[in-house]
Amino acid sequence: MTNGKTIITCAITGNLTKPEQSPHLPITPEQIATSALEAAEAGAAIAHIHVRDPRTGRPSMAIELYREVMELIRARNKTLIINLTTGPGGRFVPSIEDPRIAGPGTTLLQPEKRVEHIEFLKPDIATLDCNTMNSGGEVVINTPRNVRIMAERIRAAGALPEIELFDSGDCHLARDLIADGTLKGPGLFSLVLGVKYGFSATPETMFYARSLLPPGAVWSGFGIGRAEFPMVAQAYLLGGHVRVGMEDNLFMSRGVLAKSNAELVAHAASILRSLGATIASADEARATLGLA
């Protein structure tokens, strides 16, 4: 990591976490923006943003909701790095009668639709999922063709792609995208550990995943659920940056809900400092990532 400074990303609300799982989950644009600003005060340099329908709390891809969140953040904080998701729109649920036909719960969208908000709003970073995998009883589909289309449009919008890796095959696809010029190397990567049927959240797995990254890559690693805080320590010890947030985990400890994203970030920062880390400010993170 550049200059020994560790970047903390906070994933504010996510796509799969349900409001009924925690009364503290941010739902409305104002709640999401406020939570991101509080996370920044606690030590996060990057806010990873999904949006939700304010009436139902369910995932949304509405550009006006993303715009409102970004405007609310920028009105109070000009330097926090804004990272918008492009993950929604890749889920397929085969119907029981004919598995070739999409059933209820399918969200598949054309790749161009999944990056429209990036093209309109031009955030600092946009995620780029490389995974095609089982996800619960459903399937997430990101074909190489679709990933290439999204990567090219993200880059054309001036956003930095953060390449999300859920299993080893994703790493090989990402390296191919760099080799053929679709992505610029050495790249910014995020190792997602603990999703069922993907990378397991263990030290051995993170070490292996890191070994598959291009030389010189900037990367973060994070764990889902109870693995969140152990993987904060593991990522730092292996030379990576870290991520926490209510997208990935709702608990401070067993049975104890986090009251805010800021609480999760503050605990991660405490773990990092206890290991000797220095937490990167947003300006320092911008320098590390080559962002304006």
C-alpha positions as CSV (number, residue, x, y, z in Angstrom):
1,M,0.0,0.0,0.0
2,T,1.2,3.5,-0.9
3,N,3.1,5.3,1.9
4,G,1.9,2.7,4.4
5,K,-1.6,4.3,4.6
6,T,-4.6,2.0,4.8
7,I,-7.8,2.9,3.0
8,I,-11.1,2.1,4.6
9,T,-14.1,1.7,2.3
10,C,-17.6,1.7,3.9
11,A,-20.3,-0.2,2.0
12,I,-23.3,1.7,3.2
13,T,-26.5,-0.3,2.5
14,G,-26.0,-2.9,-0.2
15,N,-28.4,-4.8,-2.3
16,L,-29.3,-7.9,-0.4
17,T,-29.5,-6.8,3.2
18,K,-33.1,-6.4,4.2
19,P,-34.6,-3.6,6.3
20,E,-36.3,-6.1,8.6
21,Q,-32.9,-7.4,9.6
22,S,-31.9,-4.2,11.2
23,P,-33.8,-1.0,12.1
24,H,-30.5,0.9,11.6
25,L,-30.1,0.1,7.9
26,P,-30.0,3.3,5.8
27,I,-32.9,3.4,3.2
28,T,-33.7,6.9,2.0
29,P,-31.2,9.0,0.0
30,E,-30.9,11.3,3.1
31,Q,-30.2,8.3,5.4
32,I,-27.7,6.8,3.0
33,A,-25.9,10.2,2.5
34,T,-25.8,10.9,6.2
35,S,-24.5,7.4,7.0
36,A,-21.7,7.9,4.4
37,L,-20.8,11.3,5.9
38,E,-20.7,9.8,9.4
39,A,-18.6,6.9,8.1
40,A,-16.1,9.4,6.7
41,E,-15.8,11.2,10.0
42,A,-15.1,7.8,11.6
43,G,-12.2,7.1,9.2
44,A,-13.6,5.9,5.8
45,A,-12.0,7.4,2.7
46,I,-14.5,5.8,0.3
47,A,-18.2,5.3,0.5
48,H,-19.6,2.5,-1.6
49,I,-23.2,3.3,-2.5
50,H,-26.3,1.3,-3.5
51,V,-29.7,3.0,-3.4
52,R,-33.1,1.8,-2.4
53,D,-36.7,2.6,-3.0
54,P,-37.5,4.9,-0.1
55,R,-41.1,3.5,0.1
56,T,-40.3,-0.2,0.2
57,G,-36.6,-0.4,1.2
58,R,-36.0,-2.7,-1.7
59,P,-33.0,-2.3,-4.1
60,S,-33.3,0.3,-6.8
61,M,-31.2,1.5,-9.8
62,A,-33.1,4.8,-10.2
63,I,-30.6,7.5,-11.4
64,E,-32.4,10.2,-9.5
65,L,-31.9,8.4,-6.2
66,Y,-28.1,8.1,-6.9
67,R,-28.0,11.7,-7.9
68,E,-29.7,12.8,-4.7
69,V,-27.3,10.8,-2.6
70,M,-24.3,12.2,-4.4
71,E,-25.5,15.8,-4.1
72,L,-26.3,15.4,-0.4
73,I,-22.8,14.0,0.2
74,R,-21.0,16.7,-1.9
75,A,-22.9,19.5,-0.2
76,R,-21.1,18.7,3.1
77,N,-18.0,16.8,2.0
78,K,-16.0,17.5,-1.2
79,T,-13.3,15.0,-0.8
80,L,-14.9,11.7,0.3
81,I,-14.4,9.2,-2.6
82,I,-17.8,8.1,-4.0
83,N,-18.0,4.6,-5.3
84,L,-21.2,3.6,-7.0
85,T,-22.2,0.0,-7.6
86,T,-23.0,-1.6,-11.0
87,G,-23.8,-5.0,-9.4
88,P,-27.6,-5.0,-9.6
89,G,-29.0,-6.4,-12.8
90,G,-27.1,-9.6,-12.9
91,R,-29.3,-12.1,-11.1
92,F,-31.2,-14.9,-12.8
93,V,-33.8,-17.2,-11.3
94,P,-35.0,-20.0,-13.6
95,S,-38.7,-20.7,-13.6
96,I,-39.7,-24.1,-12.4
97,E,-41.8,-24.9,-15.5
98,D,-39.1,-24.0,-18.0
99,P,-35.6,-23.1,-16.7
100,R,-34.8,-21.2,-19.9
101,I,-37.4,-18.6,-18.9
102,A,-36.7,-16.1,-16.1
103,G,-38.8,-16.6,-13.0
104,P,-39.7,-14.2,-10.1
105,G,-36.6,-12.5,-8.6
106,T,-34.7,-12.3,-11.9
107,T,-33.1,-8.9,-12.3
108,L,-31.1,-9.4,-15.5
109,L,-30.5,-6.1,-17.4
110,Q,-28.6,-5.2,-20.5
111,P,-25.0,-4.2,-19.5
112,E,-25.6,-0.7,-20.9
113,K,-28.5,-0.3,-18.5
114,R,-26.4,-1.3,-15.5
115,V,-23.9,1.5,-16.0
116,E,-26.3,4.3,-17.1
117,H,-26.0,6.0,-13.7
118,I,-22.2,6.0,-14.0
119,E,-22.4,7.7,-17.3
120,F,-24.8,10.4,-16.1
121,L,-23.3,11.0,-12.6
122,K,-19.5,10.3,-13.2
123,P,-18.5,9.1,-9.7
124,D,-14.9,8.6,-8.7
125,I,-15.1,4.8,-8.7
126,A,-17.6,2.3,-10.1
127,T,-17.6,-1.4,-9.2
128,L,-17.2,-4.0,-11.9
129,D,-18.3,-7.5,-10.9
130,C,-16.5,-10.4,-12.7
131,N,-18.5,-13.2,-11.1
132,T,-20.8,-15.8,-12.6
133,M,-21.7,-18.0,-9.7
134,N,-24.4,-19.6,-7.6
135,S,-25.8,-17.1,-5.1
136,G,-28.2,-18.8,-2.6
137,G,-30.7,-20.6,-4.8
138,E,-30.2,-18.2,-7.6
139,V,-27.4,-17.5,-10.2
140,V,-25.4,-14.3,-10.8
141,I,-24.4,-13.9,-14.4
142,N,-21.7,-11.6,-15.7
143,T,-20.5,-12.9,-19.1
144,P,-17.1,-11.8,-20.4
145,R,-18.9,-9.9,-23.2
146,N,-21.1,-8.0,-20.7
147,V,-18.2,-7.3,-18.4
148,R,-16.2,-5.8,-21.3
149,I,-19.1,-3.6,-22.3
150,M,-19.5,-2.3,-18.7
151,A,-15.8,-1.8,-18.3
152,E,-15.5,0.2,-21.5
153,R,-18.4,2.5,-20.5
154,I,-17.1,3.0,-16.9
155,R,-13.7,4.0,-18.2
156,A,-15.3,6.3,-20.9
157,A,-17.3,8.1,-18.1
158,G,-14.0,8.8,-16.3
159,A,-14.7,6.6,-13.4
160,L,-12.1,4.2,-12.0
161,P,-13.3,0.5,-12.2
162,E,-13.0,-1.4,-8.9
163,I,-12.9,-5.0,-10.0
164,E,-14.9,-7.2,-7.7
165,L,-13.5,-10.8,-7.4
166,F,-15.6,-13.5,-5.7
167,D,-13.6,-16.6,-6.8
168,S,-10.4,-17.6,-8.6
169,G,-12.0,-17.7,-12.1
170,D,-12.9,-14.0,-11.6
171,C,-9.2,-13.2,-11.1
172,H,-8.3,-14.9,-14.4
173,L,-11.0,-13.1,-16.3
174,A,-9.8,-9.8,-14.9
175,R,-6.2,-10.5,-16.0
176,D,-7.5,-11.3,-19.5
177,L,-9.4,-7.9,-19.5
178,I,-6.1,-6.1,-18.7
179,A,-4.2,-8.2,-21.2
180,D,-6.5,-7.2,-24.1
181,G,-6.7,-3.6,-23.1
182,T,-10.3,-3.5,-21.9
183,L,-9.0,-2.5,-18.4
184,K,-5.9,-0.5,-17.6
185,G,-3.4,-2.4,-15.4
186,P,-2.3,-3.0,-12.8
187,G,-5.8,-2.2,-11.6
188,L,-7.9,-1.7,-8.5
189,F,-9.4,-4.9,-7.0
190,S,-11.6,-6.0,-4.2
191,L,-11.5,-9.5,-2.9
192,V,-14.9,-10.6,-1.6
193,L,-14.6,-13.4,0.9
194,G,-17.4,-15.4,2.7
195,V,-20.1,-15.4,0.0
196,K,-21.4,-18.9,-0.1
197,Y,-20.0,-20.9,-3.1
198,G,-17.2,-18.2,-3.6
199,F,-13.9,-17.5,-1.8
200,S,-14.1,-18.7,1.8
201,A,-13.2,-16.2,4.5
202,T,-9.9,-17.7,5.7
203,P,-6.3,-16.4,5.8
204,E,-5.3,-19.1,3.3
205,T,-7.9,-18.1,0.8
206,M,-7.0,-14.4,1.0
207,F,-3.4,-15.2,0.6
208,Y,-4.2,-17.4,-2.5
209,A,-6.5,-14.7,-4.0
210,R,-3.9,-12.0,-3.5
211,S,-1.4,-14.2,-5.4
212,L,-3.7,-14.2,-8.5
213,L,-3.6,-10.4,-8.8
214,P,-1.4,-8.6,-11.3
215,P,1.9,-7.3,-9.9
216,G,1.5,-3.8,-8.5
217,A,-2.3,-4.0,-8.2
218,V,-4.0,-2.0,-5.4
219,W,-6.4,-4.2,-3.6
220,S,-8.7,-4.5,-0.6
221,G,-10.1,-7.6,1.0
222,F,-13.2,-8.0,3.1
223,G,-15.3,-10.7,4.8
224,I,-19.1,-11.2,4.9
225,G,-21.0,-11.5,8.2
226,R,-19.0,-12.7,11.2
227,A,-15.8,-12.7,9.0
228,E,-15.9,-8.9,8.6
229,F,-13.6,-7.9,11.4
230,P,-11.2,-10.9,11.2
231,M,-10.7,-10.1,7.5
232,V,-9.9,-6.4,8.3
233,A,-6.9,-7.6,10.2
234,Q,-6.0,-10.3,7.6
235,A,-6.2,-7.8,4.6
236,Y,-3.9,-5.4,6.4
237,L,-1.4,-8.0,7.3
238,L,-1.2,-9.1,3.7
239,G,-0.7,-5.6,2.4
240,G,-4.2,-4.7,1.4
241,H,-6.8,-2.1,2.1
242,V,-10.1,-2.9,3.9
243,R,-13.8,-2.6,3.7
244,V,-16.6,-2.8,6.3
245,G,-20.3,-1.7,6.3
246,M,-23.9,-2.7,6.6
247,E,-23.9,-4.1,3.1
248,D,-21.6,-6.9,4.4
249,N,-22.4,-7.2,8.1
250,L,-24.9,-5.8,10.5
251,F,-23.3,-6.8,13.8
252,M,-20.6,-5.5,16.1
253,S,-20.4,-8.8,17.9
254,R,-22.6,-11.9,18.3
255,G,-26.2,-10.7,18.7
256,V,-25.3,-7.1,19.0
257,L,-26.5,-5.0,16.0
258,A,-24.3,-2.1,14.8
259,K,-26.2,1.2,15.3
260,S,-24.5,2.8,12.4
261,N,-21.9,2.4,9.6
262,A,-19.7,4.8,11.5
263,E,-19.6,2.3,14.4
264,L,-18.4,-0.4,12.1
265,V,-15.8,1.9,10.6
266,A,-14.5,3.1,14.0
267,H,-14.1,-0.5,15.1
268,A,-12.2,-1.4,11.9
269,A,-10.0,1.7,12.4
270,S,-9.3,0.6,16.0
271,I,-8.2,-2.9,14.8
272,L,-6.0,-1.4,12.1
273,R,-4.3,1.0,14.5
274,S,-3.7,-1.8,17.0
275,L,-1.7,-3.5,14.3
276,G,0.3,-0.4,13.6
277,A,-1.6,0.9,10.6
278,T,-2.1,4.5,9.7
279,I,-5.6,5.3,8.3
280,A,-5.6,7.1,4.9
281,S,-7.6,10.3,4.6
282,A,-9.8,10.8,1.5
283,D,-7.1,13.1,0.0
284,E,-4.4,10.5,0.7
285,A,-6.6,7.7,-0.8
286,R,-7.1,9.9,-3.9
287,A,-3.4,10.1,-4.3
288,T,-2.9,6.4,-3.9
289,L,-5.6,5.6,-6.5
290,G,-4.6,8.4,-8.9
291,L,-8.0,10.2,-8.6
292,A,-8.4,13.9,-9.2
